[in-house]
Amino acid sequence: LITFHSGWWPYFQLAILALFSVGVNNPHSPWQRGTNENTNGLLRQYFPKGTDLNAHSAQRLLEVATEPNERPRKTLNRSTPADLLSRLTSKKEITPVASTI
């Protein structure tokens, strides 16, 4: 059950819930499902299916949400997603990866 309050809390709750979602992959993009299932498995170590996220503090939810982004990934040459995001956002000009046209 989600309760909405004014301010940043509803957005934070939605971001955490988005980490648990299954089936939000783009159509015809099978490579996305493996990452989604792996992420769900990692988060289930902390919050079993059916867990009420309101029972946890914002600090605890943030800790759990941050941990997967601090794990080195083979696909990123053993870099972490957080490191890669930091490098990308520190550049003055970001080159697009793919066209949206």
VMD Tcl script that builds the backbone (N, CA, C; Angstrom):
set m [mol new atoms 303]
animate dup $m
set s [atomselect $m all]
$s set {name element resname resid chain x y z} {
  {N N LEU 1 A 0.847 -1.180 0.000}
  {CA C LEU 1 A 0.000 0.000 0.000}
  {C C LEU 1 A 0.885 1.232 0.000}
  {N N ILE 2 A 0.617 2.139 -0.918}
  {CA C ILE 2 A 1.390 3.371 -1.008}
  {C C ILE 2 A 0.526 4.517 -0.513}
  {N N THR 3 A 1.099 5.306 0.372}
  {CA C THR 3 A 0.410 6.520 0.790}
  {C C THR 3 A 1.164 7.701 0.204}
  {N N PHE 4 A 0.436 8.645 -0.327}
  {CA C PHE 4 A 1.068 9.785 -0.964}
  {C C PHE 4 A 0.989 11.005 -0.058}
  {N N HIS 5 A 2.108 11.629 0.099}
  {CA C HIS 5 A 2.220 12.847 0.888}
  {C C HIS 5 A 2.737 13.923 -0.044}
  {N N SER 6 A 2.632 15.150 0.341}
  {CA C SER 6 A 3.181 16.210 -0.490}
  {C C SER 6 A 4.703 16.197 -0.374}
  {N N GLY 7 A 5.361 16.666 -1.403}
  {CA C GLY 7 A 6.812 16.738 -1.396}
  {C C GLY 7 A 7.455 15.641 -2.215}
  {N N TRP 8 A 8.689 15.279 -1.882}
  {CA C TRP 8 A 9.491 14.345 -2.664}
  {C C TRP 8 A 9.152 12.893 -2.397}
  {N N TRP 9 A 8.540 12.566 -1.278}
  {CA C TRP 9 A 8.330 11.171 -0.884}
  {C C TRP 9 A 7.582 10.332 -1.921}
  {N N PRO 10 A 6.481 10.819 -2.531}
  {CA C PRO 10 A 5.788 9.983 -3.522}
  {C C PRO 10 A 6.681 9.632 -4.706}
  {N N TYR 11 A 7.509 10.572 -5.120}
  {CA C TYR 11 A 8.398 10.307 -6.249}
  {C C TYR 11 A 9.448 9.278 -5.879}
  {N N PHE 12 A 9.932 9.352 -4.659}
  {CA C PHE 12 A 10.923 8.383 -4.188}
  {C C PHE 12 A 10.308 6.983 -4.132}
  {N N GLN 13 A 9.082 6.894 -3.614}
  {CA C GLN 13 A 8.406 5.598 -3.549}
  {C C GLN 13 A 8.188 5.020 -4.940}
  {N N LEU 14 A 7.787 5.857 -5.881}
  {CA C LEU 14 A 7.581 5.372 -7.242}
  {C C LEU 14 A 8.891 4.900 -7.866}
  {N N ALA 15 A 9.979 5.576 -7.568}
  {CA C ALA 15 A 11.279 5.151 -8.096}
  {C C ALA 15 A 11.664 3.790 -7.541}
  {N N ILE 16 A 11.430 3.561 -6.262}
  {CA C ILE 16 A 11.735 2.259 -5.663}
  {C C ILE 16 A 10.840 1.188 -6.267}
  {N N LEU 17 A 9.561 1.483 -6.406}
  {CA C LEU 17 A 8.641 0.498 -6.990}
  {C C LEU 17 A 9.016 0.178 -8.428}
  {N N ALA 18 A 9.536 1.145 -9.148}
  {CA C ALA 18 A 9.944 0.901 -10.532}
  {C C ALA 18 A 11.062 -0.125 -10.588}
  {N N LEU 19 A 11.891 -0.176 -9.557}
  {CA C LEU 19 A 12.961 -1.171 -9.518}
  {C C LEU 19 A 12.407 -2.585 -9.406}
  {N N PHE 20 A 11.197 -2.723 -8.845}
  {CA C PHE 20 A 10.592 -4.034 -8.656}
  {C C PHE 20 A 9.735 -4.472 -9.831}
  {N N SER 21 A 9.495 -3.575 -10.755}
  {CA C SER 21 A 8.536 -3.888 -11.813}
  {C C SER 21 A 9.073 -4.950 -12.766}
  {N N VAL 22 A 8.176 -5.773 -13.221}
  {CA C VAL 22 A 8.491 -6.801 -14.207}
  {C C VAL 22 A 7.593 -6.537 -15.394}
  {N N GLY 23 A 8.124 -6.648 -16.580}
  {CA C GLY 23 A 7.319 -6.442 -17.763}
  {C C GLY 23 A 7.300 -5.018 -18.254}
  {N N VAL 24 A 8.241 -4.204 -17.852}
  {CA C VAL 24 A 8.317 -2.844 -18.354}
  {C C VAL 24 A 9.313 -2.734 -19.501}
  {N N ASN 25 A 9.758 -3.875 -20.005}
  {CA C ASN 25 A 10.718 -3.877 -21.097}
  {C C ASN 25 A 10.054 -3.412 -22.387}
  {N N ASN 26 A 10.853 -2.828 -23.235}
  {CA C ASN 26 A 10.350 -2.389 -24.523}
  {C C ASN 26 A 10.024 -3.597 -25.395}
  {N N PRO 27 A 8.988 -3.498 -26.211}
  {CA C PRO 27 A 8.678 -4.601 -27.118}
  {C C PRO 27 A 9.857 -4.866 -28.060}
  {N N HIS 28 A 10.081 -6.101 -28.363}
  {CA C HIS 28 A 11.146 -6.517 -29.289}
  {C C HIS 28 A 12.533 -6.161 -28.766}
  {N N SER 29 A 12.712 -6.162 -27.451}
  {CA C SER 29 A 14.017 -5.885 -26.831}
  {C C SER 29 A 14.336 -6.969 -25.809}
  {N N PRO 30 A 14.565 -8.207 -26.255}
  {CA C PRO 30 A 14.754 -9.311 -25.314}
  {C C PRO 30 A 15.972 -9.167 -24.419}
  {N N TRP 31 A 16.959 -8.377 -24.824}
  {CA C TRP 31 A 18.158 -8.212 -24.003}
  {C C TRP 31 A 17.848 -7.483 -22.695}
  {N N GLN 32 A 16.735 -6.788 -22.611}
  {CA C GLN 32 A 16.394 -6.047 -21.400}
  {C C GLN 32 A 15.858 -6.956 -20.294}
  {N N ARG 33 A 15.262 -8.061 -20.632}
  {CA C ARG 33 A 14.614 -8.910 -19.633}
  {C C ARG 33 A 15.611 -9.509 -18.651}
  {N N GLY 34 A 16.752 -9.943 -19.122}
  {CA C GLY 34 A 17.746 -10.530 -18.221}
  {C C GLY 34 A 18.196 -9.562 -17.151}
  {N N THR 35 A 18.459 -8.339 -17.528}
  {CA C THR 35 A 18.873 -7.319 -16.568}
  {C C THR 35 A 17.757 -7.045 -15.572}
  {N N ASN 36 A 16.534 -6.991 -16.066}
  {CA C ASN 36 A 15.386 -6.744 -15.209}
  {C C ASN 36 A 15.220 -7.860 -14.185}
  {N N GLU 37 A 15.294 -9.100 -14.638}
  {CA C GLU 37 A 15.140 -10.235 -13.731}
  {C C GLU 37 A 16.282 -10.290 -12.721}
  {N N ASN 38 A 17.492 -9.997 -13.161}
  {CA C ASN 38 A 18.639 -9.995 -12.254}
  {C C ASN 38 A 18.474 -8.915 -11.183}
  {N N THR 39 A 18.055 -7.736 -11.595}
  {CA C THR 39 A 17.850 -6.644 -10.640}
  {C C THR 39 A 16.755 -6.988 -9.643}
  {N N ASN 40 A 15.662 -7.578 -10.135}
  {CA C ASN 40 A 14.591 -7.995 -9.222}
  {C C ASN 40 A 15.111 -9.002 -8.207}
  {N N GLY 41 A 15.929 -9.954 -8.657}
  {CA C GLY 41 A 16.491 -10.953 -7.753}
  {C C GLY 41 A 17.363 -10.321 -6.681}
  {N N LEU 42 A 18.172 -9.341 -7.080}
  {CA C LEU 42 A 19.037 -8.655 -6.110}
  {C C LEU 42 A 18.203 -7.907 -5.070}
  {N N LEU 43 A 17.141 -7.247 -5.522}
  {CA C LEU 43 A 16.305 -6.483 -4.596}
  {C C LEU 43 A 15.477 -7.393 -3.695}
  {N N ARG 44 A 15.116 -8.569 -4.179}
  {CA C ARG 44 A 14.338 -9.515 -3.371}
  {C C ARG 44 A 15.164 -10.039 -2.185}
  {N N GLN 45 A 16.478 -9.919 -2.251}
  {CA C GLN 45 A 17.299 -10.302 -1.097}
  {C C GLN 45 A 16.988 -9.407 0.103}
  {N N TYR 46 A 16.607 -8.187 -0.185}
  {CA C TYR 46 A 16.317 -7.225 0.878}
  {C C TYR 46 A 14.824 -7.141 1.187}
  {N N PHE 47 A 14.007 -7.204 0.133}
  {CA C PHE 47 A 12.567 -7.059 0.282}
  {C C PHE 47 A 11.871 -8.224 -0.410}
  {N N PRO 48 A 11.464 -9.245 0.321}
  {CA C PRO 48 A 10.733 -10.358 -0.303}
  {C C PRO 48 A 9.467 -9.865 -0.992}
  {N N LYS 49 A 9.004 -10.622 -1.960}
  {CA C LYS 49 A 7.802 -10.253 -2.695}
  {C C LYS 49 A 6.656 -10.007 -1.713}
  {N N GLY 50 A 5.932 -8.922 -1.912}
  {CA C GLY 50 A 4.817 -8.575 -1.043}
  {C C GLY 50 A 5.198 -7.690 0.127}
  {N N THR 51 A 6.468 -7.323 0.243}
  {CA C THR 51 A 6.916 -6.471 1.346}
  {C C THR 51 A 6.288 -5.081 1.246}
  {N N ASP 52 A 5.818 -4.574 2.356}
  {CA C ASP 52 A 5.283 -3.220 2.415}
  {C C ASP 52 A 6.450 -2.254 2.559}
  {N N LEU 53 A 6.718 -1.481 1.525}
  {CA C LEU 53 A 7.856 -0.567 1.557}
  {C C LEU 53 A 7.660 0.572 2.551}
  {N N ASN 54 A 6.420 0.826 2.949}
  {CA C ASN 54 A 6.172 1.866 3.955}
  {C C ASN 54 A 6.736 1.482 5.318}
  {N N ALA 55 A 7.024 0.207 5.513}
  {CA C ALA 55 A 7.570 -0.250 6.788}
  {C C ALA 55 A 9.061 0.076 6.919}
  {N N HIS 56 A 9.673 0.560 5.832}
  {CA C HIS 56 A 11.105 0.866 5.824}
  {C C HIS 56 A 11.324 2.370 5.735}
  {N N SER 57 A 12.405 2.818 6.326}
  {CA C SER 57 A 12.721 4.252 6.291}
  {C C SER 57 A 13.212 4.640 4.899}
  {N N ALA 58 A 13.119 5.922 4.605}
  {CA C ALA 58 A 13.624 6.437 3.330}
  {C C ALA 58 A 15.117 6.168 3.222}
  {N N GLN 59 A 15.833 6.260 4.318}
  {CA C GLN 59 A 17.273 6.002 4.325}
  {C C GLN 59 A 17.565 4.557 3.928}
  {N N ARG 60 A 16.811 3.617 4.477}
  {CA C ARG 60 A 17.015 2.196 4.153}
  {C C ARG 60 A 16.700 1.920 2.681}
  {N N LEU 61 A 15.615 2.490 2.165}
  {CA C LEU 61 A 15.268 2.303 0.761}
  {C C LEU 61 A 16.349 2.874 -0.149}
  {N N LEU 62 A 16.894 4.017 0.231}
  {CA C LEU 62 A 17.955 4.623 -0.559}
  {C C LEU 62 A 19.210 3.751 -0.548}
  {N N GLU 63 A 19.553 3.191 0.606}
  {CA C GLU 63 A 20.715 2.299 0.692}
  {C C GLU 63 A 20.566 1.110 -0.242}
  {N N VAL 64 A 19.393 0.496 -0.217}
  {CA C VAL 64 A 19.152 -0.680 -1.049}
  {C C VAL 64 A 19.129 -0.305 -2.528}
  {N N ALA 65 A 18.545 0.829 -2.868}
  {CA C ALA 65 A 18.486 1.266 -4.265}
  {C C ALA 65 A 19.864 1.630 -4.790}
  {N N THR 66 A 20.738 2.104 -3.917}
  {CA C THR 66 A 22.073 2.522 -4.327}
  {C C THR 66 A 23.004 1.335 -4.542}
  {N N GLU 67 A 22.834 0.288 -3.764}
  {CA C GLU 67 A 23.773 -0.836 -3.816}
  {C C GLU 67 A 23.963 -1.455 -5.203}
  {N N PRO 68 A 22.913 -1.749 -5.963}
  {CA C PRO 68 A 23.147 -2.334 -7.296}
  {C C PRO 68 A 23.949 -1.423 -8.228}
  {N N ASN 69 A 23.846 -0.123 -8.036}
  {CA C ASN 69 A 24.599 0.801 -8.884}
  {C C ASN 69 A 26.069 0.905 -8.497}
  {N N GLU 70 A 26.433 0.302 -7.372}
  {CA C GLU 70 A 27.824 0.319 -6.931}
  {C C GLU 70 A 28.518 -1.023 -7.159}
  {N N ARG 71 A 27.820 -1.961 -7.817}
  {CA C ARG 71 A 28.411 -3.266 -8.131}
  {C C ARG 71 A 29.090 -3.222 -9.492}
  {N N PRO 72 A 30.351 -3.666 -9.589}
  {CA C PRO 72 A 31.026 -3.707 -10.902}
  {C C PRO 72 A 30.284 -4.644 -11.860}
  {N N ARG 73 A 30.255 -4.277 -13.131}
  {CA C ARG 73 A 29.566 -5.067 -14.146}
  {C C ARG 73 A 30.539 -5.489 -15.236}
  {N N LYS 74 A 30.443 -6.736 -15.623}
  {CA C LYS 74 A 31.275 -7.259 -16.702}
  {C C LYS 74 A 31.036 -6.472 -17.985}
  {N N THR 75 A 29.763 -6.163 -18.259}
  {CA C THR 75 A 29.420 -5.457 -19.494}
  {C C THR 75 A 29.930 -4.024 -19.514}
  {N N LEU 76 A 30.352 -3.506 -18.375}
  {CA C LEU 76 A 30.894 -2.148 -18.288}
  {C C LEU 76 A 32.400 -2.177 -18.037}
  {N N ASN 77 A 33.048 -3.281 -18.439}
  {CA C ASN 77 A 34.494 -3.456 -18.226}
  {C C ASN 77 A 34.876 -3.319 -16.761}
  {N N ARG 78 A 34.078 -3.955 -15.911}
  {CA C ARG 78 A 34.284 -3.974 -14.452}
  {C C ARG 78 A 34.123 -2.615 -13.792}
  {N N SER 79 A 33.526 -1.687 -14.500}
  {CA C SER 79 A 33.185 -0.402 -13.905}
  {C C SER 79 A 31.801 -0.537 -13.277}
  {N N THR 80 A 31.418 0.413 -12.473}
  {CA C THR 80 A 30.081 0.378 -11.876}
  {C C THR 80 A 29.159 1.325 -12.641}
  {N N PRO 81 A 27.853 1.068 -12.632}
  {CA C PRO 81 A 26.923 2.006 -13.270}
  {C C PRO 81 A 27.044 3.419 -12.683}
  {N N ALA 82 A 27.280 3.516 -11.383}
  {CA C ALA 82 A 27.422 4.831 -10.751}
  {C C ALA 82 A 28.647 5.572 -11.293}
  {N N ASP 83 A 29.764 4.842 -11.474}
  {CA C ASP 83 A 30.966 5.465 -12.034}
  {C C ASP 83 A 30.722 5.944 -13.456}
  {N N LEU 84 A 30.086 5.098 -14.241}
  {CA C LEU 84 A 29.807 5.458 -15.627}
  {C C LEU 84 A 28.891 6.672 -15.707}
  {N N LEU 85 A 27.845 6.690 -14.890}
  {CA C LEU 85 A 26.942 7.840 -14.880}
  {C C LEU 85 A 27.684 9.106 -14.463}
  {N N SER 86 A 28.544 8.985 -13.476}
  {CA C SER 86 A 29.315 10.133 -13.019}
  {C C SER 86 A 30.220 10.667 -14.133}
  {N N ARG 87 A 30.874 9.759 -14.839}
  {CA C ARG 87 A 31.747 10.180 -15.950}
  {C C ARG 87 A 30.936 10.846 -17.059}
  {N N LEU 88 A 29.791 10.249 -17.387}
  {CA C LEU 88 A 28.972 10.803 -18.461}
  {C C LEU 88 A 28.407 12.169 -18.115}
  {N N THR 89 A 27.972 12.333 -16.881}
  {CA C THR 89 A 27.365 13.610 -16.493}
  {C C THR 89 A 28.403 14.686 -16.214}
  {N N SER 90 A 29.654 14.303 -16.034}
  {CA C SER 90 A 30.698 15.302 -15.795}
  {C C SER 90 A 31.222 15.887 -17.108}
  {N N LYS 91 A 30.913 15.240 -18.232}
  {CA C LYS 91 A 31.331 15.765 -19.527}
  {C C LYS 91 A 30.507 17.002 -19.852}
  {N N LYS 92 A 31.161 17.935 -20.533}
  {CA C LYS 92 A 30.446 19.152 -20.893}
  {C C LYS 92 A 29.446 18.886 -22.002}
  {N N GLU 93 A 29.771 17.953 -22.872}
  {CA C GLU 93 A 28.871 17.632 -23.982}
  {C C GLU 93 A 28.701 16.110 -24.028}
  {N N ILE 94 A 27.487 15.663 -23.995}
  {CA C ILE 94 A 27.204 14.227 -24.015}
  {C C ILE 94 A 26.811 13.840 -25.444}
  {N N THR 95 A 27.528 12.867 -25.982}
  {CA C THR 95 A 27.235 12.372 -27.314}
  {C C THR 95 A 26.102 11.383 -27.243}
  {N N PRO 96 A 25.053 11.552 -28.065}
  {CA C PRO 96 A 23.950 10.591 -28.024}
  {C C PRO 96 A 24.400 9.212 -28.474}
  {N N VAL 97 A 23.825 8.183 -27.858}
  {CA C VAL 97 A 24.174 6.810 -28.178}
  {C C VAL 97 A 23.397 6.335 -29.381}
  {N N ALA 98 A 22.133 6.681 -29.456}
  {CA C ALA 98 A 21.283 6.232 -30.556}
  {C C ALA 98 A 20.302 7.335 -30.931}
  {N N SER 99 A 19.914 7.306 -32.150}
  {CA C SER 99 A 18.949 8.282 -32.628}
  {C C SER 99 A 17.558 7.932 -32.129}
  {N N THR 100 A 16.777 8.924 -31.803}
  {CA C THR 100 A 15.395 8.683 -31.375}
  {C C THR 100 A 14.416 8.949 -32.502}
  {N N ILE 101 A 14.932 9.169 -33.676}
  {CA C ILE 101 A 14.073 9.452 -34.837}
  {C C ILE 101 A 13.560 8.169 -35.438}
}
mol reanalyze $m
mol bondsrecalc $m
mol representation Tube
mol addrep $m
